[in-house]
Amino acid sequence: GKPNFEHLLQQFGEAVVPVANCDVKEYNSNPKEQLPFKEYVEYWREYIRNGYRSPRGCLYLKDWHLSRSELVPKAQGSGIAFPELDVYTTPVYFSSDWLNEYWDAVAVDDYRFVYMGPKG
């Protein structure tokens, strides 16, 4: 299947998301930048149109805490987190979600991430 870009843009277009450049390595990791979600989707569509190539490299949305609530303040209303949307359900095979049980109890962090991007 393919992502429903229009729906995602309606819901999250103004969000600021972490994006990794998979073609670059820094200290055994990929450098990240913060981009508006709508800019990332524009890049993704262009990447597909160009035969899965881009002069920017292969960018991947990585480690977005979409459902995090008051743990991270919204930066000037940028919509970093959307706790009201109830987008996260623990898969049955991981129903003993001990990492999130702990972090939810201490209200410091969470391990609920969104990853998305083009093939490549």
Backbone as JSON Lines, residues from 0, in Angstrom:
{"i":0,"aa":"G","n":[0.8,-1.18,0.0],"ca":[0.0,0.0,0.0],"c":[0.86,1.26,0.0]}
{"i":1,"aa":"K","n":[0.18,2.35,-0.19],"ca":[0.84,3.65,-0.19],"c":[0.23,4.52,0.91]}
{"i":2,"aa":"P","n":[1.01,5.43,1.45],"ca":[0.47,6.32,2.48],"c":[-0.59,7.26,1.88]}
{"i":3,"aa":"N","n":[-1.56,7.6,2.69],"ca":[-2.56,8.59,2.3],"c":[-2.0,9.96,2.66]}
{"i":4,"aa":"F","n":[-1.2,10.52,1.75],"ca":[-0.51,11.78,2.02],"c":[-1.49,12.9,2.37]}
{"i":5,"aa":"E","n":[-2.62,12.96,1.68],"ca":[-3.57,14.05,1.94],"c":[-4.11,13.99,3.36]}
{"i":6,"aa":"H","n":[-4.45,12.79,3.82],"ca":[-4.94,12.64,5.19],"c":[-3.86,13.01,6.2]}
{"i":7,"aa":"L","n":[-2.65,12.51,5.96],"ca":[-1.55,12.83,6.87],"c":[-1.28,14.32,6.92]}
{"i":8,"aa":"L","n":[-1.34,14.98,5.77],"ca":[-1.12,16.44,5.74],"c":[-2.22,17.18,6.47]}
{"i":9,"aa":"Q","n":[-3.46,16.72,6.32],"ca":[-4.56,17.37,7.05],"c":[-4.36,17.27,8.55]}
{"i":10,"aa":"Q","n":[-3.93,16.12,9.01],"ca":[-3.78,15.87,10.45],"c":[-2.51,16.49,11.03]}
{"i":11,"aa":"F","n":[-1.4,16.41,10.28],"ca":[-0.1,16.71,10.87],"c":[0.76,17.68,10.06]}
{"i":12,"aa":"G","n":[0.18,18.32,9.06],"ca":[0.95,19.17,8.14],"c":[1.83,20.2,8.81]}
{"i":13,"aa":"E","n":[1.39,20.77,9.92],"ca":[2.15,21.83,10.59],"c":[3.11,21.29,11.65]}
{"i":14,"aa":"A","n":[3.08,19.99,11.88],"ca":[3.97,19.4,12.89],"c":[5.42,19.54,12.45]}
{"i":15,"aa":"V","n":[6.31,19.62,13.42],"ca":[7.74,19.61,13.17],"c":[8.25,18.23,13.55]}
{"i":16,"aa":"V","n":[8.93,17.57,12.62],"ca":[9.3,16.17,12.81],"c":[10.81,15.95,12.65]}
{"i":17,"aa":"P","n":[11.35,14.93,13.32],"ca":[12.78,14.6,13.18],"c":[13.0,13.77,11.92]}
{"i":18,"aa":"V","n":[13.94,14.19,11.09],"ca":[14.21,13.51,9.83],"c":[15.7,13.18,9.76]}
{"i":19,"aa":"A","n":[15.99,11.91,9.47],"ca":[17.38,11.44,9.37],"c":[17.78,11.32,7.91]}
{"i":20,"aa":"N","n":[19.02,11.67,7.61],"ca":[19.57,11.49,6.27],"c":[20.29,10.15,6.26]}
{"i":21,"aa":"C","n":[19.69,9.15,5.64],"ca":[20.22,7.78,5.66],"c":[21.46,7.61,4.8]}
{"i":22,"aa":"D","n":[21.78,8.6,3.96],"ca":[22.96,8.5,3.12],"c":[24.21,9.07,3.78]}
{"i":23,"aa":"V","n":[24.09,9.59,4.99],"ca":[25.22,10.21,5.68],"c":[25.41,9.52,7.03]}
{"i":24,"aa":"K","n":[26.65,9.26,7.37],"ca":[26.98,8.68,8.69],"c":[27.81,9.67,9.48]}
{"i":25,"aa":"E","n":[27.42,9.89,10.72],"ca":[28.19,10.7,11.66],"c":[28.26,9.92,12.97]}
{"i":26,"aa":"Y","n":[29.44,9.56,13.38],"ca":[29.63,8.82,14.63],"c":[28.74,7.57,14.67]}
{"i":27,"aa":"N","n":[28.75,6.82,13.56],"ca":[27.98,5.58,13.44],"c":[26.47,5.79,13.56]}
{"i":28,"aa":"S","n":[26.0,6.96,13.17],"ca":[24.57,7.27,13.2],"c":[24.26,8.17,12.01]}
{"i":29,"aa":"N","n":[23.0,8.4,11.78],"ca":[22.57,9.31,10.71],"c":[22.2,10.65,11.32]}
{"i":30,"aa":"P","n":[22.73,11.74,10.75],"ca":[22.38,13.06,11.3],"c":[20.9,13.36,11.08]}
{"i":31,"aa":"K","n":[20.32,14.08,12.03],"ca":[18.9,14.44,11.94],"c":[18.75,15.94,11.89]}
{"i":32,"aa":"E","n":[17.64,16.34,11.27],"ca":[17.23,17.74,11.27],"c":[15.73,17.77,11.57]}
{"i":33,"aa":"Q","n":[15.26,18.91,11.99],"ca":[13.83,19.1,12.25],"c":[13.22,19.76,11.02]}
{"i":34,"aa":"L","n":[12.16,19.16,10.48],"ca":[11.47,19.71,9.31],"c":[9.98,19.79,9.57]}
{"i":35,"aa":"P","n":[9.3,20.75,8.97],"ca":[7.84,20.71,9.0],"c":[7.38,19.44,8.27]}
{"i":36,"aa":"F","n":[6.39,18.77,8.82],"ca":[5.9,17.53,8.21],"c":[5.5,17.75,6.76]}
{"i":37,"aa":"K","n":[4.86,18.89,6.46],"ca":[4.43,19.15,5.08],"c":[5.64,19.24,4.13]}
{"i":38,"aa":"E","n":[6.76,19.75,4.6],"ca":[7.97,19.79,3.78],"c":[8.53,18.39,3.56]}
{"i":39,"aa":"Y","n":[8.44,17.56,4.6],"ca":[8.92,16.19,4.46],"c":[8.07,15.42,3.45]}
{"i":40,"aa":"V","n":[6.75,15.58,3.49],"ca":[5.88,14.9,2.53],"c":[6.15,15.39,1.11]}
{"i":41,"aa":"E","n":[6.4,16.68,0.96],"ca":[6.76,17.23,-0.36],"c":[8.04,16.56,-0.88]}
{"i":42,"aa":"Y","n":[9.04,16.44,-0.01],"ca":[10.28,15.74,-0.37],"c":[9.97,14.31,-0.79]}
{"i":43,"aa":"W","n":[9.15,13.59,-0.02],"ca":[8.84,12.19,-0.25],"c":[8.18,12.01,-1.61]}
{"i":44,"aa":"R","n":[7.2,12.86,-1.92],"ca":[6.52,12.79,-3.21],"c":[7.51,13.03,-4.36]}
{"i":45,"aa":"E","n":[8.36,14.01,-4.2],"ca":[9.36,14.31,-5.22],"c":[10.33,13.14,-5.39]}
{"i":46,"aa":"Y","n":[10.73,12.53,-4.29],"ca":[11.63,11.36,-4.29],"c":[11.02,10.24,-5.13]}
{"i":47,"aa":"I","n":[9.73,10.0,-4.96],"ca":[9.03,8.96,-5.72],"c":[8.99,9.34,-7.2]}
{"i":48,"aa":"R","n":[8.61,10.59,-7.5],"ca":[8.54,11.05,-8.9],"c":[9.88,10.95,-9.61]}
{"i":49,"aa":"N","n":[10.98,11.12,-8.88],"ca":[12.32,11.08,-9.47],"c":[12.93,9.69,-9.46]}
{"i":50,"aa":"G","n":[12.09,8.67,-9.41],"ca":[12.62,7.29,-9.46],"c":[13.35,6.88,-8.2]}
{"i":51,"aa":"Y","n":[12.9,7.36,-7.06],"ca":[13.49,7.05,-5.75],"c":[14.94,7.54,-5.66]}
{"i":52,"aa":"R","n":[15.11,8.79,-6.11],"ca":[16.4,9.47,-6.01],"c":[16.15,10.93,-5.66]}
{"i":53,"aa":"S","n":[17.13,11.52,-4.98],"ca":[17.06,12.93,-4.65],"c":[18.46,13.45,-4.38]}
{"i":54,"aa":"P","n":[18.73,14.7,-4.77],"ca":[20.03,15.28,-4.43],"c":[20.19,15.45,-2.91]}
{"i":55,"aa":"R","n":[19.07,15.43,-2.18],"ca":[19.13,15.54,-0.72],"c":[19.46,14.22,-0.05]}
{"i":56,"aa":"G","n":[19.47,13.13,-0.82],"ca":[19.7,11.81,-0.25],"c":[18.39,11.16,0.14]}
{"i":57,"aa":"C","n":[18.48,10.04,0.83],"ca":[17.3,9.33,1.3],"c":[16.99,9.8,2.72]}
{"i":58,"aa":"L","n":[15.93,10.6,2.84],"ca":[15.53,11.12,4.15],"c":[14.44,10.23,4.73]}
{"i":59,"aa":"Y","n":[14.52,9.99,6.03],"ca":[13.58,9.1,6.7],"c":[13.09,9.76,7.98]}
{"i":60,"aa":"L","n":[11.79,9.84,8.13],"ca":[11.2,10.37,9.36],"c":[11.42,9.32,10.44]}
{"i":61,"aa":"K","n":[12.11,9.7,11.5],"ca":[12.57,8.72,12.48],"c":[12.46,9.27,13.9]}
{"i":62,"aa":"D","n":[11.9,8.47,14.79],"ca":[11.8,8.78,16.22],"c":[10.85,9.93,16.55]}
{"i":63,"aa":"W","n":[9.78,10.08,15.77],"ca":[8.77,11.1,16.08],"c":[7.88,10.58,17.2]}
{"i":64,"aa":"H","n":[7.84,11.29,18.3],"ca":[6.99,10.94,19.44],"c":[5.61,11.52,19.22]}
{"i":65,"aa":"L","n":[4.88,10.97,18.29],"ca":[3.58,11.5,17.88],"c":[2.58,11.56,19.02]}
{"i":66,"aa":"S","n":[2.57,10.56,19.88],"ca":[1.54,10.51,20.92],"c":[1.98,11.08,22.26]}
{"i":67,"aa":"R","n":[3.2,11.55,22.34],"ca":[3.69,12.09,23.61],"c":[2.85,13.3,24.0]}
{"i":68,"aa":"S","n":[2.47,13.36,25.25],"ca":[1.59,14.45,25.67],"c":[2.39,15.58,26.29]}
{"i":69,"aa":"E","n":[2.18,15.83,27.56],"ca":[2.82,16.98,28.21],"c":[4.31,16.78,28.45]}
{"i":70,"aa":"L","n":[4.86,15.65,28.04],"ca":[6.27,15.39,28.29],"c":[7.16,16.35,27.51]}
{"i":71,"aa":"V","n":[6.72,16.77,26.34],"ca":[7.5,17.7,25.52],"c":[6.6,18.9,25.21]}
{"i":72,"aa":"P","n":[6.97,20.08,25.66],"ca":[6.13,21.24,25.36],"c":[6.1,21.51,23.87]}
{"i":73,"aa":"K","n":[4.96,21.96,23.39],"ca":[4.83,22.31,21.98],"c":[5.6,23.59,21.72]}
{"i":74,"aa":"A","n":[6.5,23.54,20.76],"ca":[7.34,24.69,20.43],"c":[6.54,25.69,19.61]}
{"i":75,"aa":"Q","n":[6.2,26.8,20.21],"ca":[5.41,27.85,19.57],"c":[4.23,27.28,18.8]}
{"i":76,"aa":"G","n":[3.52,26.32,19.4],"ca":[2.33,25.76,18.76],"c":[2.62,24.96,17.51]}
{"i":77,"aa":"S","n":[3.81,24.42,17.38],"ca":[4.17,23.71,16.15],"c":[3.52,22.34,16.03]}
{"i":78,"aa":"G","n":[2.88,21.85,17.09],"ca":[2.22,20.56,17.0],"c":[3.18,19.39,16.98]}
{"i":79,"aa":"I","n":[4.11,19.38,17.92],"ca":[5.08,18.29,18.0],"c":[4.36,16.99,18.35]}
{"i":80,"aa":"A","n":[3.43,17.05,19.3],"ca":[2.75,15.85,19.78],"c":[1.24,16.01,19.62]}
{"i":81,"aa":"F","n":[0.58,14.88,19.47],"ca":[-0.86,14.86,19.27],"c":[-1.49,13.8,20.19]}
{"i":82,"aa":"P","n":[-1.41,13.98,21.5],"ca":[-1.91,12.94,22.42],"c":[-3.42,12.72,22.3]}
{"i":83,"aa":"E","n":[-4.15,13.72,21.85],"ca":[-5.61,13.61,21.77],"c":[-6.08,12.68,20.66]}
{"i":84,"aa":"L","n":[-5.2,12.28,19.74],"ca":[-5.6,11.45,18.61],"c":[-5.59,9.95,18.91]}
{"i":85,"aa":"D","n":[-5.02,9.53,20.01],"ca":[-5.0,8.11,20.39],"c":[-4.47,7.25,19.23]}
{"i":86,"aa":"V","n":[-3.25,7.54,18.79],"ca":[-2.68,6.88,17.62],"c":[-1.85,5.65,17.96]}
{"i":87,"aa":"Y","n":[-1.67,5.37,19.25],"ca":[-0.78,4.28,19.64],"c":[-1.53,3.21,20.41]}
{"i":88,"aa":"T","n":[-1.38,1.97,19.95],"ca":[-1.89,0.8,20.66],"c":[-0.76,-0.21,20.71]}
{"i":89,"aa":"T","n":[-0.47,-0.72,21.89],"ca":[0.6,-1.71,22.03],"c":[0.16,-3.01,21.35]}
{"i":90,"aa":"P","n":[0.97,-3.53,20.42],"ca":[0.64,-4.81,19.78],"c":[0.52,-5.91,20.83]}
{"i":91,"aa":"V","n":[-0.35,-6.88,20.59],"ca":[-0.64,-7.92,21.55],"c":[0.63,-8.67,21.98]}
{"i":92,"aa":"Y","n":[1.57,-8.86,21.05],"ca":[2.79,-9.61,21.38],"c":[3.7,-8.83,22.33]}
{"i":93,"aa":"F","n":[3.44,-7.55,22.46],"ca":[4.23,-6.7,23.35],"c":[3.35,-6.11,24.45]}
{"i":94,"aa":"S","n":[2.28,-6.8,24.8],"ca":[1.31,-6.24,25.74],"c":[1.9,-5.96,27.11]}
{"i":95,"aa":"S","n":[2.98,-6.62,27.45],"ca":[3.69,-6.26,28.67],"c":[4.66,-5.14,28.3]}
{"i":96,"aa":"D","n":[4.13,-3.95,28.18],"ca":[4.88,-2.78,27.69],"c":[5.63,-2.14,28.86]}
{"i":97,"aa":"W","n":[6.58,-2.88,29.42],"ca":[7.23,-2.44,30.65],"c":[8.05,-1.17,30.48]}
{"i":98,"aa":"L","n":[8.6,-0.91,29.31],"ca":[9.34,0.34,29.12],"c":[8.42,1.54,29.25]}
{"i":99,"aa":"N","n":[7.28,1.49,28.54],"ca":[6.37,2.63,28.61],"c":[5.64,2.7,29.95]}
{"i":100,"aa":"E","n":[5.39,1.57,30.59],"ca":[4.78,1.62,31.92],"c":[5.66,2.42,32.87]}
{"i":101,"aa":"Y","n":[6.96,2.19,32.8],"ca":[7.88,2.92,33.67],"c":[7.91,4.4,33.3]}
{"i":102,"aa":"W","n":[8.16,4.7,32.02],"ca":[8.31,6.1,31.61],"c":[7.01,6.88,31.79]}
{"i":103,"aa":"D","n":[5.87,6.23,31.59],"ca":[4.59,6.91,31.84],"c":[4.45,7.26,33.32]}
{"i":104,"aa":"A","n":[4.91,6.37,34.18],"ca":[4.79,6.59,35.62],"c":[5.66,7.75,36.1]}
{"i":105,"aa":"V","n":[6.84,7.91,35.52],"ca":[7.73,8.99,35.95],"c":[7.59,10.24,35.08]}
{"i":106,"aa":"A","n":[6.79,10.16,34.02],"ca":[6.48,11.3,33.14],"c":[7.74,12.01,32.63]}
{"i":107,"aa":"V","n":[8.68,11.22,32.11],"ca":[9.92,11.78,31.6],"c":[10.06,11.57,30.09]}
{"i":108,"aa":"D","n":[9.71,10.41,29.61],"ca":[9.94,10.08,28.21],"c":[8.97,8.97,27.82]}
{"i":109,"aa":"D","n":[9.07,8.49,26.6],"ca":[8.32,7.31,26.19],"c":[9.07,6.6,25.07]}
{"i":110,"aa":"Y","n":[8.6,5.4,24.76],"ca":[9.18,4.62,23.66],"c":[8.11,4.33,22.62]}
{"i":111,"aa":"R","n":[7.36,5.35,22.25],"ca":[6.34,5.26,21.21],"c":[6.79,6.17,20.06]}
{"i":112,"aa":"F","n":[7.31,5.55,19.01],"ca":[7.88,6.32,17.91],"c":[7.14,6.07,16.62]}
{"i":113,"aa":"V","n":[7.18,7.04,15.73],"ca":[6.71,6.87,14.35],"c":[7.93,6.87,13.45]}
{"i":114,"aa":"Y","n":[7.96,5.92,12.55],"ca":[8.99,5.84,11.52],"c":[8.26,5.77,10.18]}
{"i":115,"aa":"M","n":[8.67,6.57,9.2],"ca":[8.09,6.48,7.87],"c":[9.02,7.1,6.86]}
{"i":116,"aa":"G","n":[8.9,6.61,5.64],"ca":[9.71,7.17,4.58],"c":[9.65,6.34,3.33]}
{"i":117,"aa":"P","n":[10.31,6.82,2.29],"ca":[10.29,6.1,1.03],"c":[11.21,4.89,1.06]}
{"i":118,"aa":"K","n":[10.97,4.0,0.11],"ca":[11.88,2.85,0.01],"c":[13.23,3.35,-0.44]}
{"i":119,"aa":"G","n":[14.23,2.59,-0.11],"ca":[15.58,2.98,-0.5],"c":[16.4,3.2,0.68]}
